[in-house]
Amino acid sequence: MQTLEIALIILLLPCLLASWLTPDRVEPRRARLMSQVSHGLLILVLAAHLAFEGGHWQMIPAYGASMLTLVLVMIRRSRFGWKALVTAAVVLLAVASCGMAALLPMFELPAPTGSFAIGTQIISLIDMSRKEDADPSGAHARELVIQIWYPALPSNAERAPYRRRSETTLGSSYQSVDWTHARTDAPVAAADGGFPVLIYNPGWNGRRTQDTFLTEELASHGYVVVAIDHPYNSGPVALADGRVIRPVPTPELVDDVTSMEGVYAIINKEVEKETDDTLFVLKEIRAMNADAQSPFAGHLDLSRVAALGYSLGGAVAAEAAYRDGTIKAVLDLDTPLYGEAAKGGIAQPFLLLSEELHTSTPEQLSKMTFGQRRDRQMDEQDYAHQLPLLRKPGNYHFSIWGTPHTGFQDTILFSRMRSVSGAGDIAPRSLMTIVRAYSVAFFDQTLRGVPSPLLAQKSSPFSEVTVQFNSVNSEPR
């Protein structure tokens, strides 16, 4: 729980005690003073919490408990039964808030380790050359939303929320008052020659904010990170005209009927569409850098561009690099390649950070449903097909013990329950430390020419990491 949330819960206790101090038990003026001070502090803390931390549904029972303590003051001379009933309600409501805050807390992203302050800006873009093929009306051009995290000058600008309110659901609405380390529209810092640019793509039905723990870290180390929402796959996404687009369901990806070929066809179609989005965004970023009216004008070094992504986004990053040689490197968070990149690999330096590798036995496969068996066999054959790319000099593959596929995203901080968060056996913050360290090292080496001992070591300094391939280990382990 946040500081003022804890203070609010704690202050309920003296308020309860003060309400039970009747004149026959303590001197009347002292009883009034205790009640006024405790309730005054409660109201001040409640107001400060709402103003600085932000109200959210996990604390609604605590807000109700606060109001009930005022009711207790009004009925403190009443019969014991009524006072006991209201007191019990206050306690139960306070416990309920603590329980909900423990289940879905106001999580705190790990503090960035770089030397730059961080700014962020959300921009809507429209590609007038393409119609939105997922729009039933056919009346709209392809529209995207991007969020840019960048090195910023120190600023008192408003702290950026994790997500905009319009892009949350009822259950995730608290994330619109869960504050990041970035400042909204803070002034862009300056660097000789500009900052390198990284294009980030999220996973299937993911969000541009899906890996904010990583995008903030990269921005603090002097990278401009442009994250893309792809409406109708990403979502919810709030467009400039007020429409909020939610992902189109694709049950074929998880059913027990669709063949491997059918699944590949769906994925490849989306990879192609999102790759077009990515290359359009890169063109728009170049235009921003040349536009004197843009806050990013002259701040971007477009001779040093790389791409990264989680899950589907990693495949999109590789496909974009295959189609555009100005993309100098690719970081893939736990996914195989698809599209044209899958056929012959890519020429640029490539880093794969993956979950642990497991090969299923025939006995294990026989116990799976058709869909489970299809997905496992696709994973294994996709990885085998990717081995020639991973073995190339300058490419890397590190697997991380204790994390499932869902572990490479901010959601592992959303709850202490693994079934809710998607976390694995590795501690969430340990995993984030590993991913951030390898990501910064890779981009520093490929875009800034700074050799990385971390990438070159035969064994990792992190006990959870296995070096599958690098310049030292060229054979699978």
FENRANOR-V948450 format. One record per backbone hydrogen bond with DSSP energy under -1.0 kcal/mol. CO is the residue of the C=O (numbers start at 1). NH is the residue of the N-H. If there is no record, write none. Layout:
co=CO nh=NH
co=CO nh=NH
This chain:
co=2 nh=6
co=3 nh=7
co=4 nh=8
co=5 nh=9
co=6 nh=10
co=7 nh=11
co=10 nh=13
co=11 nh=15
co=12 nh=16
co=13 nh=17
co=14 nh=18
co=15 nh=19
co=18 nh=21
co=20 nh=22
co=22 nh=25
co=22 nh=26
co=27 nh=31
co=28 nh=32
co=29 nh=33
co=30 nh=34
co=31 nh=35
co=32 nh=36
co=33 nh=37
co=34 nh=38
co=35 nh=39
co=36 nh=40
co=37 nh=41
co=38 nh=42
co=39 nh=43
co=40 nh=44
co=41 nh=45
co=42 nh=46
co=43 nh=47
co=44 nh=48
co=45 nh=49
co=46 nh=50
co=47 nh=51
co=48 nh=52
co=49 nh=53
co=49 nh=54
co=56 nh=59
co=57 nh=60
co=59 nh=63
co=60 nh=64
co=61 nh=65
co=62 nh=66
co=63 nh=67
co=64 nh=68
co=65 nh=69
co=67 nh=71
co=68 nh=72
co=69 nh=73
co=70 nh=74
co=71 nh=75
co=75 nh=78
co=79 nh=83
co=80 nh=84
co=81 nh=85
co=82 nh=86
co=83 nh=87
co=84 nh=88
co=85 nh=89
co=86 nh=90
co=87 nh=91
co=88 nh=92
co=89 nh=93
co=90 nh=94
co=91 nh=95
co=92 nh=96
co=93 nh=97
co=94 nh=98
co=95 nh=99
co=96 nh=100
co=97 nh=101
co=98 nh=102
co=99 nh=103
co=100 nh=104
co=105 nh=107
co=117 nh=152
co=118 nh=183
co=119 nh=150
co=120 nh=185
co=121 nh=148
co=123 nh=146
co=125 nh=144
co=126 nh=128
co=127 nh=130
co=130 nh=142
co=132 nh=135
co=135 nh=138
co=140 nh=132
co=142 nh=127
co=144 nh=125
co=145 nh=229
co=146 nh=123
co=147 nh=227
co=148 nh=121
co=149 nh=225
co=150 nh=119
co=151 nh=189
co=158 nh=184
co=160 nh=180
co=164 nh=167
co=165 nh=168
co=172 nh=175
co=173 nh=176
co=174 nh=177
co=175 nh=163
co=178 nh=162
co=182 nh=160
co=183 nh=120
co=183 nh=186
co=187 nh=153
co=191 nh=194
co=195 nh=301
co=196 nh=224
co=197 nh=306
co=198 nh=226
co=199 nh=308
co=200 nh=228
co=201 nh=310
co=203 nh=206
co=206 nh=235
co=207 nh=210
co=209 nh=212
co=210 nh=410
co=211 nh=214
co=211 nh=215
co=212 nh=216
co=214 nh=218
co=215 nh=219
co=216 nh=220
co=218 nh=223
co=219 nh=222
co=220 nh=116
co=224 nh=198
co=225 nh=149
co=226 nh=200
co=227 nh=147
co=229 nh=145
co=230 nh=233
co=230 nh=234
co=232 nh=248
co=237 nh=245
co=239 nh=242
co=243 nh=239
co=245 nh=237
co=250 nh=253
co=251 nh=254
co=259 nh=263
co=260 nh=264
co=261 nh=265
co=262 nh=266
co=263 nh=267
co=264 nh=268
co=265 nh=269
co=266 nh=270
co=267 nh=271
co=268 nh=272
co=269 nh=273
co=270 nh=274
co=271 nh=275
co=272 nh=276
co=273 nh=277
co=274 nh=278
co=275 nh=279
co=276 nh=280
co=277 nh=281
co=278 nh=282
co=279 nh=283
co=280 nh=284
co=281 nh=285
co=282 nh=286
co=283 nh=287
co=284 nh=288
co=285 nh=289
co=286 nh=290
co=289 nh=298
co=291 nh=294
co=294 nh=297
co=296 nh=299
co=299 nh=195
co=301 nh=304
co=304 nh=197
co=305 nh=328
co=306 nh=199
co=307 nh=331
co=308 nh=201
co=309 nh=333
co=310 nh=313
co=311 nh=314
co=311 nh=315
co=312 nh=316
co=313 nh=317
co=314 nh=318
co=315 nh=319
co=316 nh=320
co=317 nh=321
co=318 nh=322
co=319 nh=323
co=320 nh=324
co=324 nh=327
co=329 nh=307
co=330 nh=351
co=331 nh=309
co=332 nh=334
co=332 nh=353
co=333 nh=311
co=340 nh=344
co=341 nh=345
co=349 nh=330
co=350 nh=396
co=351 nh=332
co=352 nh=398
co=353 nh=334
co=354 nh=400
co=361 nh=365
co=362 nh=366
co=365 nh=368
co=369 nh=373
co=370 nh=374
co=371 nh=375
co=372 nh=376
co=373 nh=377
co=374 nh=378
co=375 nh=379
co=376 nh=380
co=377 nh=381
co=378 nh=382
co=379 nh=383
co=380 nh=384
co=381 nh=385
co=382 nh=386
co=386 nh=390
co=387 nh=391
co=389 nh=392
co=392 nh=395
co=396 nh=352
co=397 nh=468
co=397 nh=469
co=398 nh=354
co=399 nh=466
co=400 nh=403
co=402 nh=425
co=402 nh=426
co=404 nh=407
co=405 nh=408
co=409 nh=412
co=410 nh=413
co=411 nh=414
co=417 nh=420
co=417 nh=421
co=418 nh=422
co=427 nh=431
co=428 nh=432
co=429 nh=433
co=430 nh=434
co=431 nh=435
co=432 nh=436
co=433 nh=437
co=434 nh=438
co=435 nh=439
co=436 nh=440
co=437 nh=441
co=438 nh=442
co=439 nh=443
co=440 nh=444
co=441 nh=445
co=442 nh=446
co=443 nh=447
co=444 nh=450
co=452 nh=456
co=453 nh=457
co=462 nh=465
co=464 nh=401
co=466 nh=399
co=469 nh=397
co=473 nh=470
